[in-house]
Amino acid sequence: MFSGGIKAIMYLIDKKNNRLSKIEEKTFSELGFKEREHLQEWLANEPAVFGEDLLIIQKEFDGFADTRERLDLLALDKDGNLVIIENKLDDSGRDVTWQALKYASYCSSLSKEEIRVIFQDYLTRCGSGETAEEKLCEFYGKEYDEISLNKGTGQRIILVAAKFRKEVTSTVLWLMNYNIRIQCFRVTPYKKDDELFLDIEQIIPMKDTEDYVIKMAEKAQDDIMIENRLKSSDALRLEFWTALLKEMTKKSELFKNISPKKENWINAGSGISGVPFTFAISKAYARVELYIDTGDKAENKKLFDYLHQSKEAIETAFGEALTWERLDDKRASRICSGIDCNPYDRENWNFIISELTERMVRFEKALRDYLKKYKK
């Protein structure tokens, strides 16, 4: 088969004369084939056309609460996921994606026992004489108790049609960015004399790039989740600093003209450029600190050493021991005092804000004179 654009052309190889002869492409309507009577039966009896092992467990399934809608084929894959298969003949129609999504949502709540009952009903109607448990154990190669079905949001969708409208393919590609597992298969009938042929081709995602597309979709979803978490954290920090600054202004004018921000730290000047008094938070701590970074490593270490010479007196004035971090392998240095806590938990806010603001008042007072002397 040779492909030009999106239209496939089928050729018959004449080995004797070393020539190709074109096989005529047809529509299902021209050949008198119908959706349920023919296409659905072909797929139900040969699910391997989808390129994987699928177990068909129901046809024309309508066992949804409060609705009598019917999905064409219901299957299970080797990972225990339900696969909703929707078939259309010569045209996918505009609403097939929405229709399939509805069915997937309906099926998302089916329990293992409900799936067994659905499958058993199908086997009984087909007259196979087999039990659903036996077939499931055979398909998965496990004991029935070890089989897990329809976990979480693992439902999949397969759309089958001879032609897909742009509004359908556009929607499918967009849904894939949100980690919806959906595939489109184009089916094309051909005729050569009295012989009929059927070509089934996965067009979305293209088979050769399927793993890549799935990975990119998963990454896109991860990026969205991370971005949402970041936005949520930004809003939380902004609210936290607003509350903290309000309390701080009652105790000191050090942060009087400082506005709340989205970062996990907030600064006020100490009188020396690049050496601010800082409130800093993470999910593991909250602390007050003097962050020494004038832009010059030697100058930073010089100031740190100057203050460290008066360590005992400064800690006495502060009222407790401080953490002294010269950070020889880095440009900056730090002096700080913190508490182990999680400021991202609102229930801790009253304690944390009270503790931090009280510490900052003592911290600034203990260091104030030494910084003034050093500046002179």
C-alpha positions as CSV (number, residue, x, y, z in Angstrom):
1,M,0.0,0.0,0.0
2,F,1.3,3.5,-0.9
3,S,0.1,6.6,0.8
4,G,-0.3,10.0,-0.7
5,G,-1.4,12.7,1.8
6,I,-4.1,11.3,3.9
7,K,-5.6,9.1,1.2
8,A,-4.3,5.6,1.0
9,I,-4.0,3.9,-2.4
10,M,-4.0,0.1,-2.6
11,Y,-2.2,-1.7,-5.4
12,L,-2.1,-5.4,-6.4
13,I,1.3,-6.7,-7.3
14,D,1.3,-8.7,-10.5
15,K,4.4,-10.8,-9.9
16,K,4.3,-12.5,-13.3
17,N,4.3,-9.3,-15.3
18,N,6.2,-7.3,-12.7
19,R,3.5,-4.6,-12.6
20,L,1.1,-2.9,-10.2
21,S,-2.6,-2.6,-10.7
22,K,-4.7,-0.2,-8.7
23,I,-7.4,-1.6,-6.4
24,E,-10.5,0.5,-6.4
25,E,-11.3,2.3,-3.2
26,K,-15.0,2.1,-2.2
27,T,-17.3,3.4,0.5
28,F,-19.1,1.0,2.8
29,S,-22.4,2.4,1.5
30,E,-21.5,1.6,-2.1
31,L,-20.8,-2.0,-1.0
32,G,-24.0,-2.3,1.0
33,F,-22.3,-2.7,4.3
34,K,-23.9,-1.5,7.5
35,E,-22.3,-0.3,10.8
36,R,-23.7,-2.8,13.3
37,E,-24.4,-5.7,11.0
38,H,-21.0,-5.8,9.4
39,L,-18.2,-3.4,10.7
40,Q,-19.1,-4.1,14.3
41,E,-19.2,-7.8,13.8
42,W,-15.8,-7.8,12.0
43,L,-14.1,-5.9,14.8
44,A,-15.8,-7.9,17.6
45,N,-14.6,-11.2,16.0
46,E,-11.1,-9.9,15.1
47,P,-10.0,-7.3,17.8
48,A,-6.4,-8.0,16.9
49,V,-6.8,-5.5,14.0
50,F,-6.1,-2.8,16.6
51,G,-2.6,-4.1,17.0
52,E,-2.9,-5.4,20.6
53,D,-4.6,-8.1,22.6
54,L,-8.1,-7.0,23.4
55,L,-10.9,-9.1,25.0
56,I,-14.4,-8.1,23.7
57,I,-16.8,-8.3,26.7
58,Q,-20.0,-6.8,25.3
59,K,-21.7,-5.5,22.2
60,E,-24.4,-2.8,22.1
61,F,-23.9,-2.2,25.8
62,D,-26.7,-0.1,27.4
63,G,-26.3,-0.9,31.1
64,F,-26.0,2.7,32.2
65,A,-28.0,4.1,35.0
66,D,-30.6,6.8,34.0
67,T,-29.8,6.5,30.3
68,R,-30.5,4.1,27.5
69,E,-27.6,5.0,25.3
70,R,-25.6,2.2,23.7
71,L,-21.9,1.9,23.1
72,D,-20.8,-0.2,20.2
73,L,-18.2,-2.5,21.7
74,L,-16.7,-2.8,25.2
75,A,-13.4,-4.5,25.7
76,L,-10.6,-5.1,28.2
77,D,-6.9,-4.6,27.5
78,K,-4.0,-6.5,29.0
79,D,-3.6,-3.9,31.8
80,G,-7.2,-4.4,33.0
81,N,-8.4,-1.1,31.4
82,L,-11.8,-0.8,29.9
83,V,-11.7,0.1,26.2
84,I,-14.7,1.9,24.7
85,I,-14.9,1.2,20.9
86,E,-17.1,3.4,18.8
87,N,-17.7,2.6,15.1
88,K,-18.9,4.8,12.3
89,L,-19.1,3.9,8.6
90,D,-18.2,6.4,5.9
91,D,-18.2,9.5,8.2
92,S,-17.3,9.9,11.8
93,G,-19.9,12.6,12.3
94,R,-19.4,15.6,14.5
95,D,-20.4,14.2,17.9
96,V,-18.5,10.9,18.1
97,T,-15.8,12.2,20.4
98,W,-18.4,13.6,22.9
99,Q,-20.4,10.4,22.6
100,A,-17.3,8.2,23.4
101,L,-16.3,10.5,26.3
102,K,-19.8,10.1,27.8
103,Y,-19.5,6.3,27.6
104,A,-16.1,6.3,29.1
105,S,-17.4,8.4,32.0
106,Y,-20.3,6.0,32.5
107,C,-18.0,3.0,32.5
108,S,-15.5,4.5,34.9
109,S,-17.5,3.4,37.9
110,L,-17.9,-0.2,36.9
111,S,-16.6,-2.6,39.5
112,K,-14.8,-5.9,38.8
113,E,-18.0,-7.8,39.7
114,E,-20.1,-5.7,37.4
115,I,-17.7,-6.2,34.5
116,R,-17.8,-10.0,35.1
117,V,-21.6,-9.9,35.0
118,I,-21.5,-7.8,31.8
119,F,-19.1,-10.3,30.2
120,Q,-21.1,-13.3,31.3
121,D,-24.2,-11.9,29.7
122,Y,-22.3,-11.4,26.5
123,L,-21.0,-15.0,26.5
124,T,-24.4,-16.4,27.3
125,R,-26.0,-14.5,24.4
126,C,-23.3,-15.7,22.1
127,G,-23.9,-19.3,23.3
128,S,-20.3,-20.0,24.0
129,G,-21.0,-22.1,27.1
130,E,-17.9,-20.6,28.8
131,T,-17.9,-18.6,32.1
132,A,-16.6,-15.1,32.3
133,E,-14.2,-16.1,35.1
134,E,-12.7,-18.8,33.0
135,K,-12.2,-16.4,30.0
136,L,-10.7,-13.7,32.2
137,C,-8.3,-16.1,33.8
138,E,-7.3,-17.4,30.4
139,F,-6.8,-13.8,29.0
140,Y,-4.7,-12.5,31.9
141,G,-3.0,-15.8,32.9
142,K,-3.8,-15.3,36.5
143,E,-6.2,-16.6,39.2
144,Y,-9.4,-14.6,39.2
145,D,-8.7,-13.1,42.7
146,E,-5.4,-11.8,41.4
147,I,-7.0,-9.9,38.4
148,S,-7.5,-6.1,38.8
149,L,-10.0,-4.4,36.4
150,N,-10.9,-0.8,35.6
151,K,-8.5,0.8,38.0
152,G,-8.7,4.6,38.6
153,T,-9.0,6.7,35.4
154,G,-7.5,4.1,33.0
155,Q,-10.5,4.0,30.6
156,R,-9.5,4.1,27.0
157,I,-11.3,5.1,23.8
158,I,-11.0,3.8,20.2
159,L,-12.8,5.5,17.4
160,V,-13.2,3.7,14.1
161,A,-14.5,5.4,10.8
162,A,-13.7,5.6,7.1
163,K,-13.4,9.4,7.4
164,F,-12.7,11.6,10.4
165,R,-14.0,15.2,10.3
166,K,-11.5,17.9,11.3
167,E,-13.6,18.8,14.4
168,V,-13.1,15.2,15.6
169,T,-9.4,14.9,15.0
170,S,-8.8,18.4,16.5
171,T,-10.7,17.4,19.6
172,V,-8.9,14.1,19.9
173,L,-5.5,15.7,19.6
174,W,-6.4,18.3,22.3
175,L,-7.7,15.6,24.6
176,M,-4.5,13.6,24.3
177,N,-2.7,16.6,25.8
178,Y,-4.7,16.0,29.0
179,N,-3.6,12.3,29.1
180,I,-6.9,11.0,27.7
181,R,-6.0,7.7,26.1
182,I,-7.8,7.9,22.7
183,Q,-7.0,6.4,19.3
184,C,-8.5,6.9,15.8
185,F,-8.5,4.0,13.3
186,R,-9.4,4.7,9.7
187,V,-11.0,1.8,7.8
188,T,-11.1,1.7,4.1
189,P,-12.8,-0.9,1.9
190,Y,-11.4,-1.9,-1.5
191,K,-12.7,-3.9,-4.4
192,K,-10.9,-5.9,-7.1
193,D,-13.2,-7.8,-9.4
194,D,-15.2,-10.0,-7.0
195,E,-12.7,-9.7,-4.1
196,L,-13.1,-7.3,-1.2
197,F,-10.3,-5.9,1.0
198,L,-10.3,-3.9,4.2
199,D,-7.4,-1.7,5.3
200,I,-7.3,-0.6,8.9
201,E,-4.8,2.1,9.8
202,Q,-4.2,3.9,13.1
203,I,-4.0,7.6,12.3
204,I,-4.1,9.2,15.7
205,P,-1.6,8.9,17.2
206,M,0.4,7.5,14.3
207,K,1.6,4.1,15.3
208,D,5.3,4.8,14.8
209,T,5.2,7.8,17.1
210,E,2.6,6.5,19.6
211,D,5.0,6.0,22.5
212,Y,6.5,9.5,21.9
213,V,3.1,11.1,21.7
214,I,1.9,9.4,24.9
215,K,5.0,10.5,26.8
216,M,4.6,14.1,25.6
217,A,1.0,14.0,26.7
218,E,2.0,12.7,30.1
219,K,4.7,15.4,30.4
220,A,2.2,18.1,29.3
221,Q,-0.2,16.9,32.0
222,D,2.6,16.9,34.6
223,D,3.5,20.4,33.6
224,I,-0.1,21.6,34.0
225,M,-0.3,20.0,37.5
226,I,3.0,21.6,38.5
227,E,1.9,25.0,37.2
228,N,-1.4,24.7,39.1
229,R,0.5,23.8,42.3
230,L,2.8,26.7,41.8
231,K,-0.1,29.1,41.3
232,S,-1.7,27.7,44.4
233,S,1.5,28.1,46.4
234,D,2.0,31.7,45.1
235,A,-1.5,32.6,46.3
236,L,-0.9,31.0,49.7
237,R,2.4,32.8,50.2
238,L,0.9,36.1,49.2
239,E,-1.8,35.6,51.8
240,F,0.7,34.4,54.4
241,W,3.0,37.5,54.0
242,T,0.0,39.8,54.1
243,A,-1.0,38.4,57.5
244,L,2.6,38.4,58.8
245,L,3.3,42.0,57.7
246,K,0.1,43.1,59.4
247,E,1.3,41.6,62.7
248,M,4.9,42.8,62.2
249,T,3.8,46.4,61.9
250,K,2.3,46.2,65.4
251,K,5.7,45.3,66.9
252,S,8.2,47.1,64.7
253,E,8.6,49.6,61.8
254,L,11.3,47.5,60.2
255,F,8.9,46.1,57.5
256,K,6.6,49.1,57.6
257,N,6.9,49.9,53.8
258,I,7.3,46.4,52.6
259,S,4.6,44.8,50.4
260,P,3.6,41.1,50.4
261,K,4.9,39.0,47.5
262,K,4.6,35.5,46.0
263,E,8.2,34.3,46.8
264,N,9.1,32.2,49.8
265,W,11.1,35.1,51.3
266,I,10.6,38.8,52.1
267,N,13.2,41.4,52.9
268,A,13.7,44.7,54.7
269,G,16.8,46.8,54.7
270,S,19.5,46.7,57.4
271,G,21.3,49.9,56.4
272,I,23.9,48.0,54.4
273,S,23.2,47.3,50.7
274,G,22.9,43.6,49.9
275,V,22.5,42.7,53.6
276,P,18.7,42.5,54.3
277,F,16.8,41.2,57.3
278,T,14.8,38.4,55.9
279,F,11.8,36.2,56.7
280,A,12.1,32.9,54.9
281,I,9.7,29.9,54.7
282,S,9.6,26.4,53.2
283,K,7.5,23.3,53.9
284,A,9.9,22.3,56.6
285,Y,10.8,25.5,58.4
286,A,10.2,29.2,59.0
287,R,13.1,31.5,60.0
288,V,14.4,35.0,60.4
289,E,17.9,35.7,58.9
290,L,20.5,38.2,58.0
291,Y,21.4,37.3,54.4
292,I,24.9,38.7,53.6
293,D,25.4,39.1,49.9
294,T,26.9,42.4,48.9
295,G,27.9,41.0,45.5
296,D,31.5,40.5,46.6
297,K,32.5,37.2,48.3
298,A,35.5,38.6,50.2
299,E,33.3,41.5,51.6
300,N,30.6,39.0,52.6
301,K,33.0,36.9,54.6
302,K,34.6,40.0,56.1
303,L,31.2,41.2,57.4
304,F,30.3,37.7,58.7
305,D,33.6,37.4,60.5
306,Y,33.2,40.8,62.0
307,L,29.8,39.8,63.5
308,H,31.0,36.4,64.5
309,Q,33.7,38.0,66.7
310,S,30.8,39.3,68.8
311,K,28.8,36.0,68.6
312,E,28.4,35.6,72.4
313,A,27.2,39.2,72.9
314,I,24.8,39.0,70.0
315,E,23.3,35.8,71.1
316,T,22.9,37.1,74.6
317,A,21.1,40.1,73.3
318,F,18.9,37.9,71.1
319,G,18.1,35.6,74.0
320,E,19.2,32.3,72.5
321,A,21.7,30.6,70.2
322,L,21.7,31.5,66.5
323,T,22.8,29.5,63.5
324,W,26.0,30.9,61.9
325,E,26.6,29.8,58.3
326,R,29.7,31.2,56.7
327,L,29.2,29.1,53.6
328,D,32.8,29.1,52.5
329,D,31.9,27.3,49.2
330,K,29.4,30.1,48.3
331,R,29.5,33.8,47.8
332,A,26.9,34.6,50.4
333,S,26.8,34.0,54.2
334,R,23.9,33.8,56.6
335,I,23.0,34.2,60.3
336,C,19.6,32.9,61.2
337,S,17.1,31.5,63.7
338,G,14.3,29.2,62.8
339,I,11.6,26.8,63.9
340,D,10.6,23.4,62.4
341,C,7.1,23.8,61.0
342,N,5.1,23.9,57.8
343,P,3.9,27.4,57.0
344,Y,1.9,26.0,54.0
345,D,-0.6,24.5,56.6
346,R,-3.0,27.3,57.6
347,E,-3.6,25.7,60.9
348,N,0.0,26.7,61.9
349,W,-0.2,30.3,60.9
350,N,-1.1,31.9,64.2
351,F,1.8,30.3,66.0
352,I,4.3,30.8,63.1
353,I,3.5,34.4,62.5
354,S,3.6,35.2,66.2
355,E,6.9,33.4,66.6
356,L,8.5,34.8,63.5
357,T,7.6,38.5,64.2
358,E,8.7,38.2,67.8
359,R,12.0,36.7,66.7
360,M,12.6,39.3,64.1
361,V,12.2,42.1,66.6
362,R,14.8,40.5,68.9
363,F,17.0,39.6,65.9
364,E,17.1,43.1,64.5
365,K,17.7,44.7,67.9
366,A,20.6,42.3,68.6
367,L,22.4,43.1,65.3
368,R,21.5,46.7,64.8
369,D,24.4,48.4,66.5
370,Y,27.0,46.0,65.1
371,L,25.8,46.7,61.6
372,K,25.9,50.5,62.2
373,K,29.5,50.2,63.5
374,Y,30.6,48.1,60.5
375,K,29.0,50.5,58.0
376,K,31.0,53.4,59.5
